[in-house]
Amino acid sequence: MVVFGHSASNIKGDLNYHEFVRLIYSFHMEFFFFISGLFALLSIKKRKGRLFSNKVKTLLYPFLCGLF
């Protein structure tokens, strides 16, 4: 997603292509934060209940704030 977005900034003329890139830029950082949180959750299995609720508070809330 990042490579696609950066390479698309050099293409001129195609409006639909640039609108698609703008769509990607509207959520890609929040999406990567959310995905990294999910992988961290999978890698740490010892503290199941408390870890999940903590990840929801620390990752989902900023993700949703970043969308709006």
C-alpha positions in Angstrom: 0.0 0.0 0.0 2.8 2.4 0.9 4.8 1.7 -2.2 1.7 2.0 -4.4 0.7 5.3 -2.9 4.2 6.8 -3.3 4.7 5.6 -6.8 1.2 6.9 -7.8 2.1 10.4 -6.8 4.4 10.6 -9.8 1.7 9.7 -12.3 -0.1 12.7 -13.9 -3.4 12.9 -15.6 -5.6 10.0 -14.5 -8.1 11.4 -12.1 -9.6 8.1 -11.0 -6.1 6.8 -10.2 -5.4 9.8 -8.0 -8.8 9.5 -6.2 -7.9 5.9 -5.4 -4.6 7.0 -4.0 -6.4 9.6 -1.9 -8.6 6.9 -0.6 -5.6 4.8 0.4 -4.0 7.8 2.2 -7.2 8.4 4.2 -6.8 5.2 6.2 -3.4 3.5 5.6 -1.6 4.6 8.7 -4.5 3.8 11.1 -4.8 0.4 9.3 -1.1 -0.4 9.9 -1.4 0.6 13.6 -4.4 -1.7 14.0 -2.7 -4.7 12.1 0.5 -4.3 14.2 -1.6 -4.5 17.3 -3.3 -7.7 16.2 0.1 -9.3 15.5 1.4 -8.3 18.9 -1.7 -9.8 20.4 -1.1 -13.1 18.7 2.6 -13.2 19.7 1.8 -12.7 23.4 -0.5 -15.5 24.6 0.1 -15.6 28.3 -2.1 -12.6 29.4 -5.1 -13.3 27.3 -8.0 -11.4 28.8 -6.2 -8.4 30.2 -4.0 -8.0 27.2 -6.9 -7.9 24.7 -8.8 -5.3 26.6 -5.7 -3.2 26.9 -5.0 -3.5 23.1 -8.6 -2.4 22.4 -8.2 0.7 24.5 -4.8 1.6 23.2 -5.2 0.7 19.5 -8.8 0.7 18.5 -9.6 4.1 20.1 -6.7 6.0 18.2 -7.6 4.1 15.0 -11.2 5.3 15.2 -10.1 8.9 16.1 -7.8 8.9 13.1 -10.6 8.0 10.8 -12.7 10.9 11.8 
